Amino acid sequence: QHHAAGEKQGRKDVVDAVKAGDYRAIGISGFLPQMPSMLEISAAIKRECGSAVIIAGGPATHGCAAFVASQPGIDYVFHGEGERVLPDIVARIYSGRSLGDIDCLTYRADSGMVSAARHASVEDINSLPRPAYHLFDVERYCHHNYHGHRGKRTLDFLCSRGCAHRCVYCINSMRTHGVRYRNIDSIVGEIDFL
């Protein structure tokens, strides 16, 4: 019960932060076990900030994009890796331009569900900048994450993307690109930074 109350308070904090920030574009992502929370948070944000455009993505949405896009709190489902395409999507939302020609989105339209034609990907992950750690409280994530190692500082970061295997039960079996690795100097540099 304490965990559920804390989780509910955490969701309220997210909604309050979004409301206070007066954001027009909001991204939400997660893994499949986080899907219920993603949908609850997005629905709560939509109730409080109805004009905000909510874009869901990540592994949780893979294989069930139409279901996710049909949920009341979700406006669009993004397919793939967002670093190259999401800045344009956000700029269009803020300027009021259409997203209709972006082919890696699934969304509800008057004519029915529009499904993405492709998955966006970043072939050279070494070309990506380091995450903008200055924009969030890194220490909070180091001590309050799903790993649950109390008293230990843990944080996930990107070393590779994709998978060399094609297990039929896994989302990677449906993707067209293979595994891509960061170079070791980049990884060590980020560890040293953190």
mmCIF file of the C-alpha atoms, coordinates in Angstrom:
data_MODEL
# 
_entry.id   MODEL 
# 
loop_
_atom_site.group_PDB 
_atom_site.id 
_atom_site.type_symbol 
_atom_site.label_atom_id 
_atom_site.label_alt_id 
_atom_site.label_comp_id 
_atom_site.label_asym_id 
_atom_site.label_entity_id 
_atom_site.label_seq_id 
_atom_site.pdbx_PDB_ins_code 
_atom_site.Cartn_x 
_atom_site.Cartn_y 
_atom_site.Cartn_z 
_atom_site.occupancy 
_atom_site.B_iso_or_equiv 
_atom_site.pdbx_formal_charge 
_atom_site.auth_seq_id 
_atom_site.auth_comp_id 
_atom_site.auth_asym_id 
_atom_site.auth_atom_id 
_atom_site.pdbx_PDB_model_num 
ATOM 1   C CA . GLN A 1 1   ? 0.000   0.000   0.000   1.00 0.00 ? 1   GLN A CA 1 
ATOM 2   C CA . HIS A 1 2   ? 2.852   2.410   0.814   1.00 0.00 ? 2   HIS A CA 1 
ATOM 3   C CA . HIS A 1 3   ? 4.409   1.698   -2.607  1.00 0.00 ? 3   HIS A CA 1 
ATOM 4   C CA . ALA A 1 4   ? 1.065   2.335   -4.345  1.00 0.00 ? 4   ALA A CA 1 
ATOM 5   C CA . ALA A 1 5   ? 0.609   5.616   -2.461  1.00 0.00 ? 5   ALA A CA 1 
ATOM 6   C CA . GLY A 1 6   ? 4.141   6.696   -3.384  1.00 0.00 ? 6   GLY A CA 1 
ATOM 7   C CA . GLU A 1 7   ? 3.578   5.761   -7.002  1.00 0.00 ? 7   GLU A CA 1 
ATOM 8   C CA . LYS A 1 8   ? 0.314   7.736   -7.043  1.00 0.00 ? 8   LYS A CA 1 
ATOM 9   C CA . GLN A 1 9   ? 2.101   10.759  -5.539  1.00 0.00 ? 9   GLN A CA 1 
ATOM 10  C CA . GLY A 1 10  ? 4.852   10.381  -8.150  1.00 0.00 ? 10  GLY A CA 1 
ATOM 11  C CA . ARG A 1 11  ? 2.271   10.463  -10.931 1.00 0.00 ? 11  ARG A CA 1 
ATOM 12  C CA . LYS A 1 12  ? 0.674   13.553  -9.417  1.00 0.00 ? 12  LYS A CA 1 
ATOM 13  C CA . ASP A 1 13  ? 4.106   15.200  -9.315  1.00 0.00 ? 13  ASP A CA 1 
ATOM 14  C CA . VAL A 1 14  ? 4.566   14.457  -13.030 1.00 0.00 ? 14  VAL A CA 1 
ATOM 15  C CA . VAL A 1 15  ? 1.157   15.895  -13.925 1.00 0.00 ? 15  VAL A CA 1 
ATOM 16  C CA . ASP A 1 16  ? 1.764   18.970  -11.754 1.00 0.00 ? 16  ASP A CA 1 
ATOM 17  C CA . ALA A 1 17  ? 5.172   19.553  -13.374 1.00 0.00 ? 17  ALA A CA 1 
ATOM 18  C CA . VAL A 1 18  ? 3.699   19.294  -16.861 1.00 0.00 ? 18  VAL A CA 1 
ATOM 19  C CA . LYS A 1 19  ? 0.862   21.622  -15.933 1.00 0.00 ? 19  LYS A CA 1 
ATOM 20  C CA . ALA A 1 20  ? 3.246   24.182  -14.421 1.00 0.00 ? 20  ALA A CA 1 
ATOM 21  C CA . GLY A 1 21  ? 5.512   24.039  -17.470 1.00 0.00 ? 21  GLY A CA 1 
ATOM 22  C CA . ASP A 1 22  ? 2.693   24.723  -19.918 1.00 0.00 ? 22  ASP A CA 1 
ATOM 23  C CA . TYR A 1 23  ? 4.173   22.224  -22.391 1.00 0.00 ? 23  TYR A CA 1 
ATOM 24  C CA . ARG A 1 24  ? 2.616   21.653  -25.800 1.00 0.00 ? 24  ARG A CA 1 
ATOM 25  C CA . ALA A 1 25  ? 4.541   18.458  -26.643 1.00 0.00 ? 25  ALA A CA 1 
ATOM 26  C CA . ILE A 1 26  ? 5.080   15.620  -24.191 1.00 0.00 ? 26  ILE A CA 1 
ATOM 27  C CA . GLY A 1 27  ? 6.887   12.348  -24.803 1.00 0.00 ? 27  GLY A CA 1 
ATOM 28  C CA . ILE A 1 28  ? 6.318   9.231   -22.713 1.00 0.00 ? 28  ILE A CA 1 
ATOM 29  C CA . SER A 1 29  ? 8.199   5.983   -23.037 1.00 0.00 ? 29  SER A CA 1 
ATOM 30  C CA . GLY A 1 30  ? 8.803   2.728   -21.252 1.00 0.00 ? 30  GLY A CA 1 
ATOM 31  C CA . PHE A 1 31  ? 9.041   -1.015  -21.388 1.00 0.00 ? 31  PHE A CA 1 
ATOM 32  C CA . LEU A 1 32  ? 6.012   -3.297  -21.588 1.00 0.00 ? 32  LEU A CA 1 
ATOM 33  C CA . PRO A 1 33  ? 5.653   -3.743  -17.790 1.00 0.00 ? 33  PRO A CA 1 
ATOM 34  C CA . GLN A 1 34  ? 5.397   0.050   -17.547 1.00 0.00 ? 34  GLN A CA 1 
ATOM 35  C CA . MET A 1 35  ? 2.535   0.286   -20.065 1.00 0.00 ? 35  MET A CA 1 
ATOM 36  C CA . PRO A 1 36  ? -0.249  0.665   -17.452 1.00 0.00 ? 36  PRO A CA 1 
ATOM 37  C CA . SER A 1 37  ? 1.636   3.529   -15.791 1.00 0.00 ? 37  SER A CA 1 
ATOM 38  C CA . MET A 1 38  ? 2.350   5.152   -19.155 1.00 0.00 ? 38  MET A CA 1 
ATOM 39  C CA . LEU A 1 39  ? -1.336  5.084   -20.068 1.00 0.00 ? 39  LEU A CA 1 
ATOM 40  C CA . GLU A 1 40  ? -2.483  6.301   -16.631 1.00 0.00 ? 40  GLU A CA 1 
ATOM 41  C CA . ILE A 1 41  ? -0.007  9.191   -16.596 1.00 0.00 ? 41  ILE A CA 1 
ATOM 42  C CA . SER A 1 42  ? -0.803  10.211  -20.174 1.00 0.00 ? 42  SER A CA 1 
ATOM 43  C CA . ALA A 1 43  ? -4.564  10.125  -19.469 1.00 0.00 ? 43  ALA A CA 1 
ATOM 44  C CA . ALA A 1 44  ? -4.058  12.254  -16.338 1.00 0.00 ? 44  ALA A CA 1 
ATOM 45  C CA . ILE A 1 45  ? -1.921  14.746  -18.260 1.00 0.00 ? 45  ILE A CA 1 
ATOM 46  C CA . LYS A 1 46  ? -4.517  14.916  -21.037 1.00 0.00 ? 46  LYS A CA 1 
ATOM 47  C CA . ARG A 1 47  ? -7.285  15.591  -18.476 1.00 0.00 ? 47  ARG A CA 1 
ATOM 48  C CA . GLU A 1 48  ? -5.308  18.440  -16.903 1.00 0.00 ? 48  GLU A CA 1 
ATOM 49  C CA . CYS A 1 49  ? -3.564  19.795  -20.015 1.00 0.00 ? 49  CYS A CA 1 
ATOM 50  C CA . GLY A 1 50  ? -5.916  18.872  -22.848 1.00 0.00 ? 50  GLY A CA 1 
ATOM 51  C CA . SER A 1 51  ? -4.161  20.875  -25.540 1.00 0.00 ? 51  SER A CA 1 
ATOM 52  C CA . ALA A 1 52  ? -0.791  19.184  -24.973 1.00 0.00 ? 52  ALA A CA 1 
ATOM 53  C CA . VAL A 1 53  ? 0.161   16.676  -27.676 1.00 0.00 ? 53  VAL A CA 1 
ATOM 54  C CA . ILE A 1 54  ? 1.267   13.396  -26.121 1.00 0.00 ? 54  ILE A CA 1 
ATOM 55  C CA . ILE A 1 55  ? 3.597   11.105  -28.054 1.00 0.00 ? 55  ILE A CA 1 
ATOM 56  C CA . ALA A 1 56  ? 4.186   7.583   -26.754 1.00 0.00 ? 56  ALA A CA 1 
ATOM 57  C CA . GLY A 1 57  ? 7.127   5.468   -27.815 1.00 0.00 ? 57  GLY A CA 1 
ATOM 58  C CA . GLY A 1 58  ? 9.702   2.971   -26.711 1.00 0.00 ? 58  GLY A CA 1 
ATOM 59  C CA . PRO A 1 59  ? 9.657   -0.801  -26.446 1.00 0.00 ? 59  PRO A CA 1 
ATOM 60  C CA . ALA A 1 60  ? 6.260   -0.807  -24.704 1.00 0.00 ? 60  ALA A CA 1 
ATOM 61  C CA . THR A 1 61  ? 4.526   0.379   -27.865 1.00 0.00 ? 61  THR A CA 1 
ATOM 62  C CA . HIS A 1 62  ? 6.225   -2.023  -30.267 1.00 0.00 ? 62  HIS A CA 1 
ATOM 63  C CA . GLY A 1 63  ? 3.713   -4.444  -31.720 1.00 0.00 ? 63  GLY A CA 1 
ATOM 64  C CA . CYS A 1 64  ? 0.694   -2.706  -30.168 1.00 0.00 ? 64  CYS A CA 1 
ATOM 65  C CA . ALA A 1 65  ? 0.892   0.816   -31.603 1.00 0.00 ? 65  ALA A CA 1 
ATOM 66  C CA . ALA A 1 66  ? -2.737  0.904   -32.750 1.00 0.00 ? 66  ALA A CA 1 
ATOM 67  C CA . PHE A 1 67  ? -3.902  -0.121  -29.279 1.00 0.00 ? 67  PHE A CA 1 
ATOM 68  C CA . VAL A 1 68  ? -1.739  2.564   -27.649 1.00 0.00 ? 68  VAL A CA 1 
ATOM 69  C CA . ALA A 1 69  ? -2.827  5.218   -30.167 1.00 0.00 ? 69  ALA A CA 1 
ATOM 70  C CA . SER A 1 70  ? -6.469  4.381   -29.429 1.00 0.00 ? 70  SER A CA 1 
ATOM 71  C CA . GLN A 1 71  ? -6.058  5.265   -25.744 1.00 0.00 ? 71  GLN A CA 1 
ATOM 72  C CA . PRO A 1 72  ? -7.592  8.560   -24.591 1.00 0.00 ? 72  PRO A CA 1 
ATOM 73  C CA . GLY A 1 73  ? -4.323  10.069  -23.356 1.00 0.00 ? 73  GLY A CA 1 
ATOM 74  C CA . ILE A 1 74  ? -2.228  9.351   -26.441 1.00 0.00 ? 74  ILE A CA 1 
ATOM 75  C CA . ASP A 1 75  ? -2.189  11.461  -29.601 1.00 0.00 ? 75  ASP A CA 1 
ATOM 76  C CA . TYR A 1 76  ? 0.651   9.752   -31.495 1.00 0.00 ? 76  TYR A CA 1 
ATOM 77  C CA . VAL A 1 77  ? 2.812   6.662   -31.224 1.00 0.00 ? 77  VAL A CA 1 
ATOM 78  C CA . PHE A 1 78  ? 6.374   7.070   -32.443 1.00 0.00 ? 78  PHE A CA 1 
ATOM 79  C CA . HIS A 1 79  ? 8.077   4.088   -34.053 1.00 0.00 ? 79  HIS A CA 1 
ATOM 80  C CA . GLY A 1 80  ? 11.783  3.647   -33.610 1.00 0.00 ? 80  GLY A CA 1 
ATOM 81  C CA . GLU A 1 81  ? 14.609  5.764   -32.300 1.00 0.00 ? 81  GLU A CA 1 
ATOM 82  C CA . GLY A 1 82  ? 13.680  9.392   -31.918 1.00 0.00 ? 82  GLY A CA 1 
ATOM 83  C CA . GLU A 1 83  ? 16.904  11.391  -31.859 1.00 0.00 ? 83  GLU A CA 1 
ATOM 84  C CA . ARG A 1 84  ? 16.785  12.395  -35.532 1.00 0.00 ? 84  ARG A CA 1 
ATOM 85  C CA . VAL A 1 85  ? 13.017  12.784  -36.051 1.00 0.00 ? 85  VAL A CA 1 
ATOM 86  C CA . LEU A 1 86  ? 11.544  13.969  -32.744 1.00 0.00 ? 86  LEU A CA 1 
ATOM 87  C CA . PRO A 1 87  ? 13.097  17.475  -32.882 1.00 0.00 ? 87  PRO A CA 1 
ATOM 88  C CA . ASP A 1 88  ? 11.184  18.099  -36.128 1.00 0.00 ? 88  ASP A CA 1 
ATOM 89  C CA . ILE A 1 89  ? 7.982   16.681  -34.632 1.00 0.00 ? 89  ILE A CA 1 
ATOM 90  C CA . VAL A 1 90  ? 8.261   18.943  -31.579 1.00 0.00 ? 90  VAL A CA 1 
ATOM 91  C CA . ALA A 1 91  ? 9.052   21.996  -33.746 1.00 0.00 ? 91  ALA A CA 1 
ATOM 92  C CA . ARG A 1 92  ? 5.979   21.266  -35.872 1.00 0.00 ? 92  ARG A CA 1 
ATOM 93  C CA . ILE A 1 93  ? 3.762   20.923  -32.790 1.00 0.00 ? 93  ILE A CA 1 
ATOM 94  C CA . TYR A 1 94  ? 4.979   24.239  -31.384 1.00 0.00 ? 94  TYR A CA 1 
ATOM 95  C CA . SER A 1 95  ? 4.526   26.001  -34.730 1.00 0.00 ? 95  SER A CA 1 
ATOM 96  C CA . GLY A 1 96  ? 1.141   24.413  -35.484 1.00 0.00 ? 96  GLY A CA 1 
ATOM 97  C CA . ARG A 1 97  ? 2.319   22.555  -38.594 1.00 0.00 ? 97  ARG A CA 1 
ATOM 98  C CA . SER A 1 98  ? 0.907   19.180  -39.622 1.00 0.00 ? 98  SER A CA 1 
ATOM 99  C CA . LEU A 1 99  ? 2.517   15.883  -38.687 1.00 0.00 ? 99  LEU A CA 1 
ATOM 100 C CA . GLY A 1 100 ? 0.630   14.045  -41.421 1.00 0.00 ? 100 GLY A CA 1 
ATOM 101 C CA . ASP A 1 101 ? 3.647   13.429  -43.648 1.00 0.00 ? 101 ASP A CA 1 
ATOM 102 C CA . ILE A 1 102 ? 5.864   11.961  -40.913 1.00 0.00 ? 102 ILE A CA 1 
ATOM 103 C CA . ASP A 1 103 ? 5.916   8.266   -41.740 1.00 0.00 ? 103 ASP A CA 1 
ATOM 104 C CA . CYS A 1 104 ? 7.034   6.873   -38.372 1.00 0.00 ? 104 CYS A CA 1 
ATOM 105 C CA . LEU A 1 105 ? 3.858   7.801   -36.464 1.00 0.00 ? 105 LEU A CA 1 
ATOM 106 C CA . THR A 1 106 ? 0.665   5.886   -35.739 1.00 0.00 ? 106 THR A CA 1 
ATOM 107 C CA . TYR A 1 107 ? -2.361  7.993   -34.831 1.00 0.00 ? 107 TYR A CA 1 
ATOM 108 C CA . ARG A 1 108 ? -6.146  8.334   -34.940 1.00 0.00 ? 108 ARG A CA 1 
ATOM 109 C CA . ALA A 1 109 ? -7.534  10.307  -37.863 1.00 0.00 ? 109 ALA A CA 1 
ATOM 110 C CA . ASP A 1 110 ? -11.050 11.068  -39.060 1.00 0.00 ? 110 ASP A CA 1 
ATOM 111 C CA . SER A 1 111 ? -10.605 8.330   -41.660 1.00 0.00 ? 111 SER A CA 1 
ATOM 112 C CA . GLY A 1 112 ? -9.469  5.770   -39.049 1.00 0.00 ? 112 GLY A CA 1 
ATOM 113 C CA . MET A 1 113 ? -6.137  4.630   -37.681 1.00 0.00 ? 113 MET A CA 1 
ATOM 114 C CA . VAL A 1 114 ? -3.077  5.775   -39.637 1.00 0.00 ? 114 VAL A CA 1 
ATOM 115 C CA . SER A 1 115 ? -0.224  3.317   -39.171 1.00 0.00 ? 115 SER A CA 1 
ATOM 116 C CA . ALA A 1 116 ? 3.463   4.081   -39.425 1.00 0.00 ? 116 ALA A CA 1 
ATOM 117 C CA . ALA A 1 117 ? 5.195   3.008   -42.617 1.00 0.00 ? 117 ALA A CA 1 
ATOM 118 C CA . ARG A 1 118 ? 8.659   2.691   -41.066 1.00 0.00 ? 118 ARG A CA 1 
ATOM 119 C CA . HIS A 1 119 ? 10.732  2.661   -37.900 1.00 0.00 ? 119 HIS A CA 1 
ATOM 120 C CA . ALA A 1 120 ? 13.181  5.524   -37.517 1.00 0.00 ? 120 ALA A CA 1 
ATOM 121 C CA . SER A 1 121 ? 16.688  4.417   -36.617 1.00 0.00 ? 121 SER A CA 1 
ATOM 122 C CA . VAL A 1 122 ? 20.106  5.860   -35.936 1.00 0.00 ? 122 VAL A CA 1 
ATOM 123 C CA . GLU A 1 123 ? 22.683  3.753   -37.735 1.00 0.00 ? 123 GLU A CA 1 
ATOM 124 C CA . ASP A 1 124 ? 25.756  5.360   -36.153 1.00 0.00 ? 124 ASP A CA 1 
ATOM 125 C CA . ILE A 1 125 ? 24.982  5.652   -32.452 1.00 0.00 ? 125 ILE A CA 1 
ATOM 126 C CA . ASN A 1 126 ? 28.437  7.153   -31.902 1.00 0.00 ? 126 ASN A CA 1 
ATOM 127 C CA . SER A 1 127 ? 27.150  10.254  -33.701 1.00 0.00 ? 127 SER A CA 1 
ATOM 128 C CA . LEU A 1 128 ? 24.645  10.893  -30.899 1.00 0.00 ? 128 LEU A CA 1 
ATOM 129 C CA . PRO A 1 129 ? 25.515  13.479  -28.259 1.00 0.00 ? 129 PRO A CA 1 
ATOM 130 C CA . ARG A 1 130 ? 25.734  12.510  -24.611 1.00 0.00 ? 130 ARG A CA 1 
ATOM 131 C CA . PRO A 1 131 ? 22.336  12.805  -22.879 1.00 0.00 ? 131 PRO A CA 1 
ATOM 132 C CA . ALA A 1 132 ? 21.552  16.265  -21.516 1.00 0.00 ? 132 ALA A CA 1 
ATOM 133 C CA . TYR A 1 133 ? 22.256  15.269  -17.926 1.00 0.00 ? 133 TYR A CA 1 
ATOM 134 C CA . HIS A 1 134 ? 22.128  18.927  -16.867 1.00 0.00 ? 134 HIS A CA 1 
ATOM 135 C CA . LEU A 1 135 ? 18.387  18.977  -17.568 1.00 0.00 ? 135 LEU A CA 1 
ATOM 136 C CA . PHE A 1 136 ? 17.403  16.512  -14.838 1.00 0.00 ? 136 PHE A CA 1 
ATOM 137 C CA . ASP A 1 137 ? 18.383  15.442  -11.358 1.00 0.00 ? 137 ASP A CA 1 
ATOM 138 C CA . VAL A 1 138 ? 20.830  12.615  -12.126 1.00 0.00 ? 138 VAL A CA 1 
ATOM 139 C CA . GLU A 1 139 ? 21.284  11.747  -8.461  1.00 0.00 ? 139 GLU A CA 1 
ATOM 140 C CA . ARG A 1 140 ? 17.551  11.167  -8.051  1.00 0.00 ? 140 ARG A CA 1 
ATOM 141 C CA . TYR A 1 141 ? 17.643  8.635   -10.884 1.00 0.00 ? 141 TYR A CA 1 
ATOM 142 C CA . CYS A 1 142 ? 20.807  7.039   -9.486  1.00 0.00 ? 142 CYS A CA 1 
ATOM 143 C CA . HIS A 1 143 ? 19.095  6.322   -6.172  1.00 0.00 ? 143 HIS A CA 1 
ATOM 144 C CA . HIS A 1 144 ? 15.448  5.834   -7.232  1.00 0.00 ? 144 HIS A CA 1 
ATOM 145 C CA . ASN A 1 145 ? 15.313  3.547   -10.216 1.00 0.00 ? 145 ASN A CA 1 
ATOM 146 C CA . TYR A 1 146 ? 13.839  0.164   -10.970 1.00 0.00 ? 146 TYR A CA 1 
ATOM 147 C CA . HIS A 1 147 ? 17.041  -1.711  -10.104 1.00 0.00 ? 147 HIS A CA 1 
ATOM 148 C CA . GLY A 1 148 ? 16.245  -1.330  -6.408  1.00 0.00 ? 148 GLY A CA 1 
ATOM 149 C CA . HIS A 1 149 ? 19.813  -1.483  -5.106  1.00 0.00 ? 149 HIS A CA 1 
ATOM 150 C CA . ARG A 1 150 ? 19.232  0.549   -1.950  1.00 0.00 ? 150 ARG A CA 1 
ATOM 151 C CA . GLY A 1 151 ? 22.227  2.602   -0.934  1.00 0.00 ? 151 GLY A CA 1 
ATOM 152 C CA . LYS A 1 152 ? 24.020  1.999   -4.234  1.00 0.00 ? 152 LYS A CA 1 
ATOM 153 C CA . ARG A 1 153 ? 24.322  4.485   -7.040  1.00 0.00 ? 153 ARG A CA 1 
ATOM 154 C CA . THR A 1 154 ? 23.058  2.864   -10.260 1.00 0.00 ? 154 THR A CA 1 
ATOM 155 C CA . LEU A 1 155 ? 22.127  4.359   -13.588 1.00 0.00 ? 155 LEU A CA 1 
ATOM 156 C CA . ASP A 1 156 ? 21.446  2.892   -17.015 1.00 0.00 ? 156 ASP A CA 1 
ATOM 157 C CA . PHE A 1 157 ? 23.160  4.322   -20.046 1.00 0.00 ? 157 PHE A CA 1 
ATOM 158 C CA . LEU A 1 158 ? 23.525  3.364   -23.679 1.00 0.00 ? 158 LEU A CA 1 
ATOM 159 C CA . CYS A 1 159 ? 26.380  1.065   -24.758 1.00 0.00 ? 159 CYS A CA 1 
ATOM 160 C CA . SER A 1 160 ? 24.644  -0.518  -27.730 1.00 0.00 ? 160 SER A CA 1 
ATOM 161 C CA . ARG A 1 161 ? 21.339  -0.720  -29.525 1.00 0.00 ? 161 ARG A CA 1 
ATOM 162 C CA . GLY A 1 162 ? 19.673  -3.631  -31.181 1.00 0.00 ? 162 GLY A CA 1 
ATOM 163 C CA . CYS A 1 163 ? 20.422  -7.289  -30.796 1.00 0.00 ? 163 CYS A CA 1 
ATOM 164 C CA . ALA A 1 164 ? 22.393  -9.882  -32.730 1.00 0.00 ? 164 ALA A CA 1 
ATOM 165 C CA . HIS A 1 165 ? 19.672  -12.489 -32.163 1.00 0.00 ? 165 HIS A CA 1 
ATOM 166 C CA . ARG A 1 166 ? 16.195  -12.868 -33.617 1.00 0.00 ? 166 ARG A CA 1 
ATOM 167 C CA . CYS A 1 167 ? 14.254  -14.649 -30.873 1.00 0.00 ? 167 CYS A CA 1 
ATOM 168 C CA . VAL A 1 168 ? 10.650  -14.937 -32.102 1.00 0.00 ? 168 VAL A CA 1 
ATOM 169 C CA . TYR A 1 169 ? 9.177   -13.816 -28.772 1.00 0.00 ? 169 TYR A CA 1 
ATOM 170 C CA . CYS A 1 170 ? 11.209  -10.576 -28.670 1.00 0.00 ? 170 CYS A CA 1 
ATOM 171 C CA . ILE A 1 171 ? 10.557  -7.198  -30.311 1.00 0.00 ? 171 ILE A CA 1 
ATOM 172 C CA . ASN A 1 172 ? 14.048  -7.270  -31.809 1.00 0.00 ? 172 ASN A CA 1 
ATOM 173 C CA . SER A 1 173 ? 12.933  -10.078 -34.126 1.00 0.00 ? 173 SER A CA 1 
ATOM 174 C CA . MET A 1 174 ? 10.663  -7.568  -35.862 1.00 0.00 ? 174 MET A CA 1 
ATOM 175 C CA . ARG A 1 175 ? 13.329  -4.907  -36.399 1.00 0.00 ? 175 ARG A CA 1 
ATOM 176 C CA . THR A 1 176 ? 15.352  -4.580  -39.568 1.00 0.00 ? 176 THR A CA 1 
ATOM 177 C CA . HIS A 1 177 ? 18.620  -3.287  -38.153 1.00 0.00 ? 177 HIS A CA 1 
ATOM 178 C CA . GLY A 1 178 ? 21.131  -5.348  -36.225 1.00 0.00 ? 178 GLY A CA 1 
ATOM 179 C CA . VAL A 1 179 ? 23.181  -4.529  -33.179 1.00 0.00 ? 179 VAL A CA 1 
ATOM 180 C CA . ARG A 1 180 ? 25.125  -1.261  -33.126 1.00 0.00 ? 180 ARG A CA 1 
ATOM 181 C CA . TYR A 1 181 ? 27.830  -0.478  -30.567 1.00 0.00 ? 181 TYR A CA 1 
ATOM 182 C CA . ARG A 1 182 ? 29.256  2.702   -29.077 1.00 0.00 ? 182 ARG A CA 1 
ATOM 183 C CA . ASN A 1 183 ? 33.011  2.991   -29.137 1.00 0.00 ? 183 ASN A CA 1 
ATOM 184 C CA . ILE A 1 184 ? 34.782  2.179   -25.876 1.00 0.00 ? 184 ILE A CA 1 
ATOM 185 C CA . ASP A 1 185 ? 36.293  5.664   -25.377 1.00 0.00 ? 185 ASP A CA 1 
ATOM 186 C CA . SER A 1 186 ? 32.833  7.196   -25.533 1.00 0.00 ? 186 SER A CA 1 
ATOM 187 C CA . ILE A 1 187 ? 31.472  4.708   -22.973 1.00 0.00 ? 187 ILE A CA 1 
ATOM 188 C CA . VAL A 1 188 ? 34.384  5.213   -20.571 1.00 0.00 ? 188 VAL A CA 1 
ATOM 189 C CA . GLY A 1 189 ? 34.064  8.996   -20.961 1.00 0.00 ? 189 GLY A CA 1 
ATOM 190 C CA . GLU A 1 190 ? 30.411  8.859   -19.966 1.00 0.00 ? 190 GLU A CA 1 
ATOM 191 C CA . ILE A 1 191 ? 31.133  6.617   -16.983 1.00 0.00 ? 191 ILE A CA 1 
ATOM 192 C CA . ASP A 1 192 ? 33.815  9.060   -15.837 1.00 0.00 ? 192 ASP A CA 1 
ATOM 193 C CA . PHE A 1 193 ? 31.396  11.953  -16.290 1.00 0.00 ? 193 PHE A CA 1 
ATOM 194 C CA . LEU A 1 194 ? 28.713  10.236  -14.239 1.00 0.00 ? 194 LEU A CA 1 
# 
